[in-house]
Amino acid sequence: MLAERLTFRTANVAIATNESYREVALVRGGMNRDRTFVVRSCPDLNRVRKQAPRPELMEGRRYMVVYLGVMGRQDGIDLWLQSIATIVHQQKREDILFVLIGAGTELLH
């Protein structure tokens, strides 16, 4: 917490990915509201189009769960994989296809 506070104190601005992280900068970091910004990343909506379903992608499963994003240690991929293992092995679910799309330091672990 000390390192976090010192980081915010020395920063000129804080850029957050959502309002909850901005709130951390404001409350715990003591930053001024006018020096904190939310910058979201999202797909280019001009390139995203609704398409007809493609059942062959389901590989015979009823459900598909997709993770799309960075696969870094801080992103909790290890917990996601543990969750999949619990669902598949302990709950014996064979009707779910899990798909991970992305890159990062945890990709090959």
Biopython code that builds the backbone (N, CA, C, O; Angstrom):
import numpy as np
from Bio.PDB.StructureBuilder import StructureBuilder

atoms = [
    (1, "MET", "N", (0.818, -1.186, 0.000)),
    (1, "MET", "CA", (0.000, 0.000, 0.000)),
    (1, "MET", "C", (0.868, 1.260, 0.000)),
    (1, "MET", "O", (0.535, 2.252, -0.648)),
    (2, "LEU", "N", (1.974, 1.211, 0.725)),
    (2, "LEU", "CA", (2.868, 2.370, 0.757)),
    (2, "LEU", "C", (3.421, 2.646, -0.639)),
    (2, "LEU", "O", (3.426, 3.786, -1.102)),
    (3, "ALA", "N", (3.882, 1.595, -1.297)),
    (3, "ALA", "CA", (4.424, 1.755, -2.653)),
    (3, "ALA", "C", (3.347, 2.299, -3.597)),
    (3, "ALA", "O", (3.630, 3.132, -4.457)),
    (4, "GLU", "N", (2.125, 1.825, -3.431)),
    (4, "GLU", "CA", (1.026, 2.308, -4.263)),
    (4, "GLU", "C", (0.800, 3.807, -4.032)),
    (4, "GLU", "O", (0.694, 4.573, -4.990)),
    (5, "ARG", "N", (0.728, 4.220, -2.774)),
    (5, "ARG", "CA", (0.520, 5.634, -2.462)),
    (5, "ARG", "C", (1.652, 6.502, -2.998)),
    (5, "ARG", "O", (1.413, 7.575, -3.553)),
    (6, "LEU", "N", (2.885, 6.031, -2.829)),
    (6, "LEU", "CA", (4.031, 6.791, -3.326)),
    (6, "LEU", "C", (4.011, 6.896, -4.855)),
    (6, "LEU", "O", (4.378, 7.925, -5.421)),
    (7, "THR", "N", (3.590, 5.844, -5.494)),
    (7, "THR", "CA", (3.485, 5.856, -6.952)),
    (7, "THR", "C", (2.494, 6.916, -7.409)),
    (7, "THR", "O", (2.788, 7.702, -8.309)),
    (8, "PHE", "N", (1.320, 6.937, -6.788)),
    (8, "PHE", "CA", (0.321, 7.935, -7.161)),
    (8, "PHE", "C", (0.797, 9.349, -6.820)),
    (8, "PHE", "O", (0.517, 10.291, -7.561)),
    (9, "ARG", "N", (1.499, 9.500, -5.729)),
    (9, "ARG", "CA", (1.984, 10.833, -5.341)),
    (9, "ARG", "C", (2.984, 11.395, -6.346)),
    (9, "ARG", "O", (3.024, 12.605, -6.571)),
    (10, "THR", "N", (3.783, 10.532, -6.944)),
    (10, "THR", "CA", (4.803, 11.010, -7.877)),
    (10, "THR", "C", (4.289, 11.110, -9.313)),
    (10, "THR", "O", (4.971, 11.655, -10.182)),
    (11, "ALA", "N", (3.088, 10.586, -9.562)),
    (11, "ALA", "CA", (2.537, 10.591, -10.922)),
    (11, "ALA", "C", (1.901, 11.930, -11.261)),
    (11, "ALA", "O", (1.282, 12.571, -10.411)),
    (12, "ASN", "N", (2.060, 12.338, -12.498)),
    (12, "ASN", "CA", (1.374, 13.538, -12.987)),
    (12, "ASN", "C", (-0.091, 13.251, -13.265)),
    (12, "ASN", "O", (-0.961, 14.072, -12.971)),
    (13, "VAL", "N", (-0.360, 12.079, -13.833)),
    (13, "VAL", "CA", (-1.728, 11.648, -14.119)),
    (13, "VAL", "C", (-1.834, 10.157, -13.839)),
    (13, "VAL", "O", (-0.826, 9.456, -13.755)),
    (14, "ALA", "N", (-3.064, 9.683, -13.695)),
    (14, "ALA", "CA", (-3.329, 8.247, -13.563)),
    (14, "ALA", "C", (-4.297, 7.852, -14.665)),
    (14, "ALA", "O", (-5.348, 8.469, -14.837)),
    (15, "ILE", "N", (-3.934, 6.822, -15.405)),
    (15, "ILE", "CA", (-4.790, 6.309, -16.467)),
    (15, "ILE", "C", (-5.271, 4.936, -16.017)),
    (15, "ILE", "O", (-4.464, 4.057, -15.715)),
    (16, "ALA", "N", (-6.590, 4.753, -15.973)),
    (16, "ALA", "CA", (-7.188, 3.508, -15.509)),
    (16, "ALA", "C", (-8.005, 2.877, -16.633)),
    (16, "ALA", "O", (-8.440, 3.562, -17.559)),
    (17, "THR", "N", (-8.206, 1.567, -16.541)),
    (17, "THR", "CA", (-8.975, 0.864, -17.569)),
    (17, "THR", "C", (-10.469, 0.870, -17.281)),
    (17, "THR", "O", (-11.271, 0.556, -18.160)),
    (18, "ASN", "N", (-10.854, 1.229, -16.048)),
    (18, "ASN", "CA", (-12.279, 1.316, -15.715)),
    (18, "ASN", "C", (-12.464, 2.204, -14.487)),
    (18, "ASN", "O", (-11.490, 2.646, -13.879)),
    (19, "GLU", "N", (-13.712, 2.458, -14.132)),
    (19, "GLU", "CA", (-14.016, 3.369, -13.023)),
    (19, "GLU", "C", (-13.533, 2.843, -11.671)),
    (19, "GLU", "O", (-13.153, 3.630, -10.804)),
    (20, "SER", "N", (-13.543, 1.527, -11.482)),
    (20, "SER", "CA", (-13.108, 0.997, -10.186)),
    (20, "SER", "C", (-11.607, 1.230, -9.975)),
    (20, "SER", "O", (-11.183, 1.525, -8.858)),
    (21, "TYR", "N", (-10.802, 1.101, -11.031)),
    (21, "TYR", "CA", (-9.369, 1.400, -10.896)),
    (21, "TYR", "C", (-9.134, 2.902, -10.741)),
    (21, "TYR", "O", (-8.204, 3.323, -10.052)),
    (22, "ARG", "N", (-9.968, 3.692, -11.374)),
    (22, "ARG", "CA", (-9.872, 5.142, -11.185)),
    (22, "ARG", "C", (-10.161, 5.491, -9.726)),
    (22, "ARG", "O", (-9.517, 6.363, -9.144)),
    (23, "GLU", "N", (-11.119, 4.811, -9.161)),
    (23, "GLU", "CA", (-11.474, 5.033, -7.755)),
    (23, "GLU", "C", (-10.297, 4.712, -6.829)),
    (23, "GLU", "O", (-10.120, 5.376, -5.807)),
    (24, "VAL", "N", (-9.501, 3.713, -7.171)),
    (24, "VAL", "CA", (-8.295, 3.400, -6.394)),
    (24, "VAL", "C", (-7.347, 4.594, -6.412)),
    (24, "VAL", "O", (-6.795, 4.973, -5.380)),
    (25, "ALA", "N", (-7.162, 5.180, -7.587)),
    (25, "ALA", "CA", (-6.280, 6.343, -7.701)),
    (25, "ALA", "C", (-6.815, 7.505, -6.870)),
    (25, "ALA", "O", (-6.044, 8.227, -6.238)),
    (26, "LEU", "N", (-8.119, 7.684, -6.872)),
    (26, "LEU", "CA", (-8.722, 8.795, -6.135)),
    (26, "LEU", "C", (-8.701, 8.571, -4.627)),
    (26, "LEU", "O", (-8.293, 9.448, -3.867)),
    (27, "VAL", "N", (-9.140, 7.403, -4.206)),
    (27, "VAL", "CA", (-9.310, 7.145, -2.772)),
    (27, "VAL", "C", (-7.992, 6.738, -2.116)),
    (27, "VAL", "O", (-7.521, 7.405, -1.195)),
    (28, "ARG", "N", (-7.408, 5.660, -2.586)),
    (28, "ARG", "CA", (-6.170, 5.182, -1.950)),
    (28, "ARG", "C", (-4.967, 6.005, -2.371)),
    (28, "ARG", "O", (-4.037, 6.200, -1.589)),
    (29, "GLY", "N", (-4.984, 6.491, -3.613)),
    (29, "GLY", "CA", (-3.840, 7.247, -4.103)),
    (29, "GLY", "C", (-3.902, 8.730, -3.813)),
    (29, "GLY", "O", (-2.905, 9.439, -3.951)),
    (30, "GLY", "N", (-5.078, 9.202, -3.411)),
    (30, "GLY", "CA", (-5.221, 10.611, -3.097)),
    (30, "GLY", "C", (-5.042, 11.538, -4.283)),
    (30, "GLY", "O", (-4.692, 12.705, -4.104)),
    (31, "MET", "N", (-5.273, 11.048, -5.483)),
    (31, "MET", "CA", (-5.097, 11.874, -6.678)),
    (31, "MET", "C", (-6.291, 12.787, -6.881)),
    (31, "MET", "O", (-7.404, 12.477, -6.455)),
    (32, "ASN", "N", (-6.054, 13.911, -7.531)),
    (32, "ASN", "CA", (-7.128, 14.829, -7.881)),
    (32, "ASN", "C", (-7.950, 14.234, -9.017)),
    (32, "ASN", "O", (-7.412, 13.594, -9.921)),
    (33, "ARG", "N", (-9.260, 14.454, -8.959)),
    (33, "ARG", "CA", (-10.167, 13.918, -9.981)),
    (33, "ARG", "C", (-9.778, 14.390, -11.383)),
    (33, "ARG", "O", (-9.913, 13.640, -12.350)),
    (34, "ASP", "N", (-9.295, 15.633, -11.496)),
    (34, "ASP", "CA", (-8.958, 16.167, -12.820)),
    (34, "ASP", "C", (-7.644, 15.617, -13.373)),
    (34, "ASP", "O", (-7.261, 15.939, -14.498)),
    (35, "ARG", "N", (-6.952, 14.786, -12.584)),
    (35, "ARG", "CA", (-5.708, 14.162, -13.067)),
    (35, "ARG", "C", (-5.849, 12.651, -13.227)),
    (35, "ARG", "O", (-4.856, 11.939, -13.373)),
    (36, "THR", "N", (-7.096, 12.166, -13.198)),
    (36, "THR", "CA", (-7.338, 10.735, -13.396)),
    (36, "THR", "C", (-8.250, 10.542, -14.604)),
    (36, "THR", "O", (-9.218, 11.281, -14.789)),
    (37, "PHE", "N", (-7.932, 9.547, -15.417)),
    (37, "PHE", "CA", (-8.662, 9.327, -16.662)),
    (37, "PHE", "C", (-8.942, 7.845, -16.849)),
    (37, "PHE", "O", (-8.136, 6.990, -16.479)),
    (38, "VAL", "N", (-10.089, 7.562, -17.425)),
    (38, "VAL", "CA", (-10.422, 6.192, -17.808)),
    (38, "VAL", "C", (-10.235, 6.085, -19.311)),
    (38, "VAL", "O", (-10.834, 6.842, -20.075)),
    (39, "VAL", "N", (-9.410, 5.152, -19.729)),
    (39, "VAL", "CA", (-9.165, 4.893, -21.146)),
    (39, "VAL", "C", (-9.499, 3.433, -21.394)),
    (39, "VAL", "O", (-8.829, 2.533, -20.887)),
    (40, "ARG", "N", (-10.519, 3.217, -22.162)),
    (40, "ARG", "CA", (-10.954, 1.850, -22.439)),
    (40, "ARG", "C", (-10.372, 1.378, -23.772)),
    (40, "ARG", "O", (-10.111, 2.165, -24.682)),
    (41, "SER", "N", (-10.184, 0.083, -23.846)),
    (41, "SER", "CA", (-9.805, -0.490, -25.128)),
    (41, "SER", "C", (-10.952, -1.387, -25.570)),
    (41, "SER", "O", (-11.520, -2.135, -24.774)),
    (42, "CYS", "N", (-11.273, -1.299, -26.824)),
    (42, "CYS", "CA", (-12.344, -2.138, -27.354)),
    (42, "CYS", "C", (-12.093, -2.337, -28.846)),
    (42, "CYS", "O", (-11.294, -1.621, -29.450)),
    (43, "PRO", "N", (-12.777, -3.306, -29.430)),
    (43, "PRO", "CA", (-12.608, -3.538, -30.863)),
    (43, "PRO", "C", (-13.088, -2.347, -31.677)),
    (43, "PRO", "O", (-13.929, -1.569, -31.227)),
    (44, "ASP", "N", (-12.549, -2.217, -32.863)),
    (44, "ASP", "CA", (-13.017, -1.209, -33.802)),
    (44, "ASP", "C", (-14.401, -1.645, -34.279)),
    (44, "ASP", "O", (-14.528, -2.612, -35.030)),
    (45, "LEU", "N", (-15.432, -0.932, -33.842)),
    (45, "LEU", "CA", (-16.805, -1.334, -34.146)),
    (45, "LEU", "C", (-17.120, -1.286, -35.636)),
    (45, "LEU", "O", (-18.111, -1.868, -36.075)),
    (46, "ASN", "N", (-16.296, -0.604, -36.411)),
    (46, "ASN", "CA", (-16.480, -0.609, -37.863)),
    (46, "ASN", "C", (-16.053, -1.941, -38.470)),
    (46, "ASN", "O", (-16.441, -2.270, -39.591)),
    (47, "ARG", "N", (-15.255, -2.705, -37.730)),
    (47, "ARG", "CA", (-14.772, -3.994, -38.238)),
    (47, "ARG", "C", (-15.539, -5.172, -37.648)),
    (47, "ARG", "O", (-15.350, -6.306, -38.087)),
    (48, "VAL", "N", (-16.396, -4.927, -36.665)),
    (48, "VAL", "CA", (-17.139, -6.001, -36.000)),
    (48, "VAL", "C", (-18.541, -6.060, -36.593)),
    (48, "VAL", "O", (-19.271, -5.069, -36.611)),
    (49, "ARG", "N", (-18.896, -7.242, -37.076)),
    (49, "ARG", "CA", (-20.220, -7.415, -37.670)),
    (49, "ARG", "C", (-20.862, -8.680, -37.108)),
    (49, "ARG", "O", (-20.200, -9.697, -36.900)),
    (50, "LYS", "N", (-22.141, -8.590, -36.875)),
    (50, "LYS", "CA", (-22.880, -9.758, -36.412)),
    (50, "LYS", "C", (-22.929, -10.785, -37.541)),
    (50, "LYS", "O", (-23.237, -10.449, -38.684)),
    (51, "GLN", "N", (-22.629, -12.011, -37.218)),
    (51, "GLN", "CA", (-22.604, -13.083, -38.206)),
    (51, "GLN", "C", (-23.593, -14.172, -37.803)),
    (51, "GLN", "O", (-24.016, -14.256, -36.650)),
    (52, "ALA", "N", (-23.941, -14.980, -38.753)),
    (52, "ALA", "CA", (-24.797, -16.136, -38.470)),
    (52, "ALA", "C", (-24.017, -17.132, -37.611)),
    (52, "ALA", "O", (-22.805, -17.274, -37.773)),
    (53, "PRO", "N", (-24.701, -17.814, -36.707)),
    (53, "PRO", "CA", (-24.023, -18.833, -35.884)),
    (53, "PRO", "C", (-23.362, -19.902, -36.755)),
    (53, "PRO", "O", (-23.855, -20.232, -37.834)),
    (54, "ARG", "N", (-22.246, -20.432, -36.271)),
    (54, "ARG", "CA", (-21.541, -21.513, -36.968)),
    (54, "ARG", "C", (-21.448, -22.700, -36.015)),
    (54, "ARG", "O", (-20.471, -22.830, -35.278)),
    (55, "PRO", "N", (-22.456, -23.560, -36.026)),
    (55, "PRO", "CA", (-22.530, -24.686, -35.089)),
    (55, "PRO", "C", (-21.306, -25.596, -35.123)),
    (55, "PRO", "O", (-20.979, -26.225, -34.116)),
    (56, "GLU", "N", (-20.623, -25.675, -36.267)),
    (56, "GLU", "CA", (-19.446, -26.555, -36.352)),
    (56, "GLU", "C", (-18.331, -26.113, -35.406)),
    (56, "GLU", "O", (-17.485, -26.925, -35.031)),
    (57, "LEU", "N", (-18.317, -24.839, -35.015)),
    (57, "LEU", "CA", (-17.300, -24.353, -34.077)),
    (57, "LEU", "C", (-17.523, -24.882, -32.658)),
    (57, "LEU", "O", (-16.608, -24.856, -31.835)),
    (58, "MET", "N", (-18.710, -25.350, -32.378)),
    (58, "MET", "CA", (-19.035, -25.856, -31.041)),
    (58, "MET", "C", (-18.488, -27.262, -30.808)),
    (58, "MET", "O", (-18.496, -27.748, -29.677)),
    (59, "GLU", "N", (-18.019, -27.910, -31.853)),
    (59, "GLU", "CA", (-17.455, -29.261, -31.764)),
    (59, "GLU", "C", (-18.387, -30.217, -31.018)),
    (59, "GLU", "O", (-17.943, -31.050, -30.227)),
    (60, "GLY", "N", (-19.691, -30.080, -31.288)),
    (60, "GLY", "CA", (-20.670, -30.984, -30.697)),
    (60, "GLY", "C", (-21.079, -30.643, -29.274)),
    (60, "GLY", "O", (-21.885, -31.361, -28.682)),
    (61, "ARG", "N", (-20.552, -29.580, -28.717)),
    (61, "ARG", "CA", (-20.888, -29.194, -27.349)),
    (61, "ARG", "C", (-22.094, -28.258, -27.344)),
    (61, "ARG", "O", (-22.394, -27.608, -28.345)),
    (62, "ARG", "N", (-22.779, -28.200, -26.208)),
    (62, "ARG", "CA", (-23.944, -27.324, -26.078)),
    (62, "ARG", "C", (-23.536, -25.882, -25.769)),
    (62, "ARG", "O", (-24.191, -24.938, -26.211)),
    (63, "TYR", "N", (-22.444, -25.718, -25.001)),
    (63, "TYR", "CA", (-22.012, -24.397, -24.565)),
    (63, "TYR", "C", (-20.563, -24.124, -24.984)),
    (63, "TYR", "O", (-19.750, -25.040, -25.114)),
    (64, "MET", "N", (-20.270, -22.846, -25.188)),
    (64, "MET", "CA", (-18.901, -22.416, -25.449)),
    (64, "MET", "C", (-18.598, -21.250, -24.513)),
    (64, "MET", "O", (-19.364, -20.290, -24.427)),
    (65, "VAL", "N", (-17.473, -21.347, -23.816)),
    (65, "VAL", "CA", (-17.014, -20.275, -22.936)),
    (65, "VAL", "C", (-15.692, -19.781, -23.498)),
    (65, "VAL", "O", (-14.766, -20.568, -23.693)),
    (66, "VAL", "N", (-15.597, -18.472, -23.762)),
    (66, "VAL", "CA", (-14.430, -17.910, -24.421)),
    (66, "VAL", "C", (-13.750, -16.885, -23.527)),
    (66, "VAL", "O", (-14.401, -16.020, -22.940)),
    (67, "TYR", "N", (-12.424, -16.996, -23.433)),
    (67, "TYR", "CA", (-11.596, -15.945, -22.836)),
    (67, "TYR", "C", (-10.844, -15.298, -23.985)),
    (67, "TYR", "O", (-10.155, -15.973, -24.750)),
    (68, "LEU", "N", (-10.982, -13.987, -24.097)),
    (68, "LEU", "CA", (-10.276, -13.242, -25.131)),
    (68, "LEU", "C", (-9.518, -12.124, -24.449)),
    (68, "LEU", "O", (-10.120, -11.198, -23.906)),
    (69, "GLY", "N", (-8.202, -12.206, -24.476)),
    (69, "GLY", "CA", (-7.424, -11.159, -23.828)),
    (69, "GLY", "C", (-5.984, -11.566, -23.617)),
    (69, "GLY", "O", (-5.506, -12.565, -24.154)),
    (70, "VAL", "N", (-5.320, -10.774, -22.831)),
    (70, "VAL", "CA", (-3.912, -11.016, -22.520)),
    (70, "VAL", "C", (-3.813, -12.185, -21.540)),
    (70, "VAL", "O", (-4.612, -12.306, -20.612)),
    (71, "MET", "N", (-2.827, -13.030, -21.765)),
    (71, "MET", "CA", (-2.607, -14.166, -20.877)),
    (71, "MET", "C", (-1.325, -13.942, -20.087)),
    (71, "MET", "O", (-0.307, -14.594, -20.320)),
    (72, "GLY", "N", (-1.398, -13.017, -19.160)),
    (72, "GLY", "CA", (-0.270, -12.719, -18.283)),
    (72, "GLY", "C", (-0.545, -13.192, -16.874)),
    (72, "GLY", "O", (-1.694, -13.454, -16.519)),
    (73, "ARG", "N", (0.484, -13.304, -16.075)),
    (73, "ARG", "CA", (0.335, -13.775, -14.692)),
    (73, "ARG", "C", (-0.712, -12.946, -13.944)),
    (73, "ARG", "O", (-1.510, -13.488, -13.180)),
    (74, "GLN", "N", (-0.703, -11.625, -14.170)),
    (74, "GLN", "CA", (-1.617, -10.737, -13.460)),
    (74, "GLN", "C", (-3.061, -10.873, -13.930)),
    (74, "GLN", "O", (-3.963, -10.337, -13.285)),
    (75, "ASP", "N", (-3.301, -11.565, -15.018)),
    (75, "ASP", "CA", (-4.645, -11.686, -15.574)),
    (75, "ASP", "C", (-5.425, -12.879, -15.030)),
    (75, "ASP", "O", (-6.588, -13.064, -15.386)),
    (76, "GLY", "N", (-4.813, -13.679, -14.187)),
    (76, "GLY", "CA", (-5.526, -14.774, -13.525)),
    (76, "GLY", "C", (-5.808, -15.975, -14.400)),
    (76, "GLY", "O", (-6.753, -16.719, -14.138)),
    (77, "ILE", "N", (-5.012, -16.180, -15.429)),
    (77, "ILE", "CA", (-5.235, -17.338, -16.308)),
    (77, "ILE", "C", (-5.109, -18.636, -15.525)),
    (77, "ILE", "O", (-5.827, -19.596, -15.805)),
    (78, "ASP", "N", (-4.212, -18.681, -14.551)),
    (78, "ASP", "CA", (-4.065, -19.888, -13.741)),
    (78, "ASP", "C", (-5.376, -20.237, -13.031)),
    (78, "ASP", "O", (-5.731, -21.412, -12.932)),
    (79, "LEU", "N", (-6.088, -19.241, -12.543)),
    (79, "LEU", "CA", (-7.373, -19.481, -11.882)),
    (79, "LEU", "C", (-8.432, -19.919, -12.889)),
    (79, "LEU", "O", (-9.293, -20.743, -12.582)),
    (80, "TRP", "N", (-8.358, -19.360, -14.087)),
    (80, "TRP", "CA", (-9.294, -19.745, -15.142)),
    (80, "TRP", "C", (-9.097, -21.219, -15.489)),
    (80, "TRP", "O", (-10.064, -21.967, -15.634)),
    (81, "LEU", "N", (-7.826, -21.629, -15.620)),
    (81, "LEU", "CA", (-7.533, -23.037, -15.941)),
    (81, "LEU", "C", (-7.940, -23.969, -14.803)),
    (81, "LEU", "O", (-8.426, -25.072, -15.052)),
    (82, "GLN", "N", (-7.747, -23.540, -13.569)),
    (82, "GLN", "CA", (-8.191, -24.343, -12.425)),
    (82, "GLN", "C", (-9.711, -24.486, -12.422)),
    (82, "GLN", "O", (-10.240, -25.549, -12.096)),
    (83, "SER", "N", (-10.407, -23.419, -12.784)),
    (83, "SER", "CA", (-11.867, -23.465, -12.869)),
    (83, "SER", "C", (-12.319, -24.450, -13.937)),
    (83, "SER", "O", (-13.252, -25.225, -13.728)),
    (84, "ILE", "N", (-11.652, -24.413, -15.076)),
    (84, "ILE", "CA", (-11.984, -25.356, -16.152)),
    (84, "ILE", "C", (-11.771, -26.787, -15.674)),
    (84, "ILE", "O", (-12.613, -27.654, -15.908)),
    (85, "ALA", "N", (-10.650, -27.035, -15.007)),
    (85, "ALA", "CA", (-10.361, -28.382, -14.510)),
    (85, "ALA", "C", (-11.445, -28.846, -13.544)),
    (85, "ALA", "O", (-11.862, -30.003, -13.592)),
    (86, "THR", "N", (-11.900, -27.965, -12.677)),
    (86, "THR", "CA", (-12.961, -28.327, -11.731)),
    (86, "THR", "C", (-14.246, -28.673, -12.466)),
    (86, "THR", "O", (-14.889, -29.677, -12.163)),
    (87, "ILE", "N", (-14.616, -27.848, -13.425)),
    (87, "ILE", "CA", (-15.852, -28.074, -14.180)),
    (87, "ILE", "C", (-15.783, -29.379, -14.969)),
    (87, "ILE", "O", (-16.738, -30.156, -14.975)),
    (88, "VAL", "N", (-14.658, -29.616, -15.630)),
    (88, "VAL", "CA", (-14.534, -30.799, -16.493)),
    (88, "VAL", "C", (-14.305, -32.075, -15.691)),
    (88, "VAL", "O", (-14.970, -33.083, -15.934)),
    (89, "HIS", "N", (-13.372, -32.046, -14.737)),
    (89, "HIS", "CA", (-12.977, -33.276, -14.054)),
    (89, "HIS", "C", (-13.818, -33.583, -12.812)),
    (89, "HIS", "O", (-14.192, -34.735, -12.595)),
    (90, "GLN", "N", (-14.117, -32.580, -12.003)),
    (90, "GLN", "CA", (-14.884, -32.846, -10.788)),
    (90, "GLN", "C", (-16.386, -32.868, -11.049)),
    (90, "GLN", "O", (-17.102, -33.719, -10.522)),
    (91, "GLN", "N", (-16.856, -31.934, -11.860)),
    (91, "GLN", "CA", (-18.288, -31.887, -12.155)),
    (91, "GLN", "C", (-18.665, -32.749, -13.356)),
    (91, "GLN", "O", (-19.841, -32.910, -13.681)),
    (92, "LYS", "N", (-17.635, -33.302, -14.010)),
    (92, "LYS", "CA", (-17.832, -34.222, -15.137)),
    (92, "LYS", "C", (-18.642, -33.611, -16.277)),
    (92, "LYS", "O", (-19.445, -34.295, -16.911)),
    (93, "ARG", "N", (-18.430, -32.331, -16.532)),
    (93, "ARG", "CA", (-19.142, -31.651, -17.619)),
    (93, "ARG", "C", (-18.414, -31.894, -18.933)),
    (93, "ARG", "O", (-17.231, -31.583, -19.062)),
    (94, "GLU", "N", (-19.117, -32.445, -19.891)),
    (94, "GLU", "CA", (-18.561, -32.682, -21.215)),
    (94, "GLU", "C", (-19.299, -31.887, -22.283)),
    (94, "GLU", "O", (-19.053, -32.054, -23.478)),
    (95, "ASP", "N", (-20.211, -31.016, -21.839)),
    (95, "ASP", "CA", (-21.023, -30.262, -22.788)),
    (95, "ASP", "C", (-20.535, -28.822, -22.987)),
    (95, "ASP", "O", (-21.233, -28.005, -23.588)),
    (96, "ILE", "N", (-19.333, -28.515, -22.480)),
    (96, "ILE", "CA", (-18.802, -27.157, -22.573)),
    (96, "ILE", "C", (-17.468, -27.172, -23.315)),
    (96, "ILE", "O", (-16.579, -27.963, -22.999)),
    (97, "LEU", "N", (-17.340, -26.298, -24.293)),
    (97, "LEU", "CA", (-16.081, -26.104, -24.993)),
    (97, "LEU", "C", (-15.458, -24.814, -24.461)),
    (97, "LEU", "O", (-16.085, -23.756, -24.512)),
    (98, "PHE", "N", (-14.242, -24.897, -23.957)),
    (98, "PHE", "CA", (-13.526, -23.729, -23.448)),
    (98, "PHE", "C", (-12.504, -23.297, -24.492)),
    (98, "PHE", "O", (-11.728, -24.111, -24.992)),
    (99, "VAL", "N", (-12.513, -22.003, -24.813)),
    (99, "VAL", "CA", (-11.623, -21.458, -25.837)),
    (99, "VAL", "C", (-10.869, -20.278, -25.235)),
    (99, "VAL", "O", (-11.471, -19.370, -24.662)),
    (100, "LEU", "N", (-9.549, -20.302, -25.372)),
    (100, "LEU", "CA", (-8.724, -19.191, -24.929)),
    (100, "LEU", "C", (-8.091, -18.558, -26.158)),
    (100, "LEU", "O", (-7.459, -19.244, -26.962)),
    (101, "ILE", "N", (-8.264, -17.245, -26.303)),
    (101, "ILE", "CA", (-7.733, -16.524, -27.455)),
    (101, "ILE", "C", (-6.899, -15.371, -26.932)),
    (101, "ILE", "O", (-7.390, -14.544, -26.163)),
    (102, "GLY", "N", (-5.655, -15.309, -27.339)),
    (102, "GLY", "CA", (-4.797, -14.214, -26.926)),
    (102, "GLY", "C", (-3.340, -14.640, -26.889)),
    (102, "GLY", "O", (-2.979, -15.723, -27.348)),
    (103, "ALA", "N", (-2.534, -13.788, -26.349)),
    (103, "ALA", "CA", (-1.108, -14.068, -26.217)),
    (103, "ALA", "C", (-0.640, -13.479, -24.893)),
    (103, "ALA", "O", (-1.373, -12.747, -24.228)),
    (104, "GLY", "N", (0.580, -13.807, -24.527)),
    (104, "GLY", "CA", (1.132, -13.256, -23.290)),
    (104, "GLY", "C", (2.121, -14.208, -22.671)),
    (104, "GLY", "O", (2.392, -15.280, -23.211)),
    (105, "THR", "N", (2.658, -13.814, -21.541)),
    (105, "THR", "CA", (3.725, -14.568, -20.884)),
    (105, "THR", "C", (3.248, -15.926, -20.381)),
    (105, "THR", "O", (4.070, -16.829, -20.224)),
    (106, "GLU", "N", (1.968, -16.104, -20.124)),
    (106, "GLU", "CA", (1.462, -17.362, -19.578)),
    (106, "GLU", "C", (0.942, -18.303, -20.662)),
    (106, "GLU", "O", (0.423, -19.372, -20.344)),
    (107, "LEU", "N", (1.067, -17.937, -21.902)),
    (107, "LEU", "CA", (0.528, -18.713, -23.003)),
    (107, "LEU", "C", (1.044, -20.134, -23.017)),
    (107, "LEU", "O", (0.275, -21.061, -23.275)),
    (108, "LEU", "N", (2.322, -20.334, -22.748)),
    (108, "LEU", "CA", (2.918, -21.668, -22.872)),
    (108, "LEU", "C", (3.005, -22.428, -21.551)),
    (108, "LEU", "O", (3.531, -23.541, -21.525)),
    (109, "HIS", "N", (2.513, -21.866, -20.474)),
    (109, "HIS", "CA", (2.603, -22.558, -19.181)),
    (109, "HIS", "C", (1.523, -23.560, -18.999)),
    (109, "HIS", "O", (1.464, -24.223, -17.963)),
]
sb = StructureBuilder()
sb.init_structure("model")
sb.init_model(0)
sb.init_chain("A")
sb.init_seg("    ")
for serial, (resi, resn, name, xyz) in enumerate(atoms, 1):
    if name == "N":
        sb.init_residue(resn, " ", resi, " ")
    sb.init_atom(name, np.array(xyz, "f"), 0.0, 1.0, " ", f" {name:<3s}", serial, name[0])
structure = sb.get_structure()
